[in-house]
Amino acid sequence: MSHMESIASSAIRAAIKVKASVIICFTSTGRAARLIAKYRPTMPVLSVVIPRLKTNQLHWTTTGVYEARQSLIIRGLFPMLADPRNAVRTF
């Protein structure tokens, strides 16, 4: 079992133990949310995809839409795309 899979299975066990009604997973690639949904928890998994801002010195693009869209096919996984304009900045 990989490191990420052991974290996912531990999150499921903890959610079952505390009788959670939903699991919220913050991710940028969607991999962690897919691993959590792999264990078929009884509660829904909310995947919040955090977009990343990329630039090539001339053009700015954000990634994350594709990852959120691909998560739609996973059973029990409900993806959301976070708003990049409301990012929390720490100094």
C-alpha positions as CSV (number, residue, x, y, z in Angstrom):
1,M,0.0,0.0,0.0
2,S,1.4,3.4,-1.0
3,H,1.7,6.4,1.3
4,M,-1.3,8.1,-0.3
5,E,-3.5,5.0,-0.1
6,S,-2.8,4.6,3.6
7,I,-3.7,8.2,4.2
8,A,-7.0,7.7,2.2
9,S,-7.9,4.5,4.1
10,S,-7.2,6.2,7.4
11,A,-9.4,9.2,6.4
12,I,-12.2,6.8,5.7
13,R,-11.8,4.9,9.0
14,A,-11.7,8.2,10.9
15,A,-14.8,9.5,9.1
16,I,-16.7,6.3,9.9
17,K,-15.6,6.3,13.5
18,V,-16.8,9.9,14.1
19,K,-20.0,9.3,12.0
20,A,-19.1,12.2,9.6
21,S,-21.8,13.1,7.1
22,V,-19.4,14.2,4.4
23,I,-15.7,14.0,3.6
24,I,-14.1,17.2,2.1
25,C,-10.9,16.8,0.2
26,F,-8.8,19.7,-1.0
27,T,-6.8,18.8,-4.0
28,S,-5.1,20.2,-7.1
29,T,-4.9,17.1,-9.2
30,G,-7.9,15.1,-7.9
31,R,-5.7,12.0,-7.1
32,A,-6.4,12.2,-3.3
33,A,-10.1,12.4,-3.8
34,R,-10.1,9.5,-6.2
35,L,-8.2,7.4,-3.7
36,I,-10.7,8.2,-1.0
37,A,-13.6,7.4,-3.3
38,K,-11.9,4.1,-4.2
39,Y,-12.8,2.7,-0.7
40,R,-16.5,3.4,-1.3
41,P,-17.3,5.3,1.9
42,T,-21.0,5.5,3.0
43,M,-20.8,9.3,3.1
44,P,-20.3,11.5,0.0
45,V,-16.8,12.8,-0.8
46,L,-16.7,16.5,-1.8
47,S,-13.6,17.2,-3.9
48,V,-12.5,20.9,-3.9
49,V,-10.1,21.3,-6.8
50,I,-7.8,24.3,-6.2
51,P,-6.8,25.8,-9.6
52,R,-3.1,26.6,-10.3
53,L,-2.1,29.7,-12.2
54,K,0.5,29.2,-14.9
55,T,2.2,31.6,-17.2
56,N,4.6,31.6,-20.1
57,Q,5.6,35.2,-19.7
58,L,2.9,36.3,-22.1
59,H,-0.2,34.3,-21.4
60,W,-1.8,33.4,-18.1
61,T,-3.8,30.2,-17.7
62,T,-5.4,28.3,-14.9
63,T,-5.5,24.5,-14.5
64,G,-8.0,22.6,-12.6
65,V,-11.1,22.6,-14.8
66,Y,-10.0,19.4,-16.5
67,E,-9.3,17.7,-13.2
68,A,-12.7,18.6,-11.8
69,R,-14.5,17.5,-14.9
70,Q,-12.7,14.1,-14.9
71,S,-13.8,13.6,-11.2
72,L,-17.5,13.6,-12.3
73,I,-17.2,9.9,-13.5
74,I,-16.2,8.6,-10.0
75,R,-19.0,7.2,-8.0
76,G,-19.7,9.1,-4.7
77,L,-17.3,11.9,-5.6
78,F,-18.7,15.4,-6.1
79,P,-16.1,17.8,-7.5
80,M,-16.1,21.6,-7.1
81,L,-13.7,24.1,-8.6
82,A,-12.5,26.6,-6.1
83,D,-12.5,30.3,-7.1
84,P,-8.9,31.4,-7.7
85,R,-9.8,35.1,-7.1
86,N,-10.6,34.4,-3.4
87,A,-7.3,32.9,-2.5
88,V,-6.0,33.4,1.0
89,R,-2.6,35.0,1.1
90,T,-0.2,34.6,4.0
91,F,2.9,36.8,4.3
